[in-house]
Amino acid sequence: MDLIRVNNLSFKYGEKKVINNISFNVNDGESFGIIGPNGSGKTTLLRLMTGLLNSSDGEIQFNGNPISNYGKKELARLFAVVEQEGTPPLAFSVEEVVAMGRYPWLKPFANLTKLDHQIIHKALTTFELLGIRNQPVNTLSGGQRQLVSLARAMVQQPKVLFLDEPTTYLDIGNQQSLMRHIRKWQEEKGLTTIMVLHDLNLAAQYCDRLVLLDQGSIKAIGKVEEVIREQEIEKVYKIKPILVKHPLTKVPQILLN
Ligand SMILES: Nc1ncnc2c1ncn2[C@@H]1O[C@H](COP(=O)(O)OP(=O)(O)OP(=O)(O)O)[C@@H](O)[C@H]1O
């Protein structure tokens, strides 16, 4: 079932058109990846879908209603966004930043309840942040900050999780662990994830469907095997890839020639 529909969407920064009349849908509960070369419009598309950017040219619907019809707080209960450099540059502690994810659920001027604290504690435990919960976030490594952003998104209990390059700062151990956490969360809560990924092999392994952007237009969309194909990758990335099947999962993986 469609959860999000993008209809004839275009977007310009000033005179520069960066999203070019695109339409697609995201199904309820799926893991949807946005891929494409540098500057192809991935982050811009993600920000349009979350409501962080607006366009009068085209429409984005959630559950059949334009996202512009939803109030800010209502949208914050539905969508959590993990952006690159997503934690505040100030000296808030890890626990304070994670607790910020509960704000959309609090009544005006209310304090965190016992249940809120339990939810925060669970997220700190999941991402192994309990030991550094009092440390200011501006003293953390890029990878640790990424985990804090994810924990904050988790306590927000969203219906849709948007991620912009979630693995940028993570070593391969943490990359795998983050993707597995997201998968588990998805299975337990029926979460829908929409993520921008540069790593095509990771995208192939962890996404159900992909959209491949080039210069603001859709070059391919569909299941992983329909998008990660030699012709598409060669045309868009200007490389001659070697495609192999992952020995365990059988999804396509790319080797450089
Ligand atoms: N705030 C802005 N003002 C003007 N132009 C912008 C702005 N943000 C992005 N752009 C331009 O829009 C185009 C698409 O940028 P966007 O960040 O969406 O691409 P991307 O695919 O996410 O790139 P990358 O993979 O390098 O992160 C680029 O040409 C970029 O220079």
The ligand as a Gaussian input file, in Angstrom:
#p B3LYP/6-31G(d) Opt

LIG

0 1
 N       21.078000      25.625000      -0.461000
 C       21.403000      25.514000      -1.758000
 N       21.444000      26.590000      -2.556000
 C       21.750000      26.486000      -3.878000
 N       22.023000      25.315000      -4.493000
 C       22.004000      24.222000      -3.752000
 C       21.696000      24.239000      -2.348000
 N       21.746000      22.978000      -1.872000
 C       22.084000      22.201000      -2.925000
 N       22.234000      22.929000      -4.050000
 C       22.565000      22.416000      -5.390000
 O       21.536000      21.521000      -5.792000
 C       22.074000      20.394000      -6.472000
 C       21.603000      19.115000      -5.764000
 O       22.168000      19.108000      -4.439000
 P       21.880000      17.933000      -3.414000
 O       22.607000      18.256000      -2.169000
 O       20.413000      17.706000      -3.337000
 O       22.550000      16.719000      -4.169000
 P       23.004000      15.293000      -3.604000
 O       22.650000      14.309000      -4.663000
 O       22.462000      15.091000      -2.258000
 O       24.585000      15.501000      -3.552000
 P       25.735000      14.748000      -2.681000
 O       25.713000      13.316000      -3.101000
 O       26.986000      15.427000      -3.164000
 O       25.435000      14.976000      -1.238000
 C       23.595000      20.577000      -6.471000
 O       23.955000      21.086000      -7.732000
 C       23.834000      21.584000      -5.395000
 O       24.950000      22.385000      -5.693000

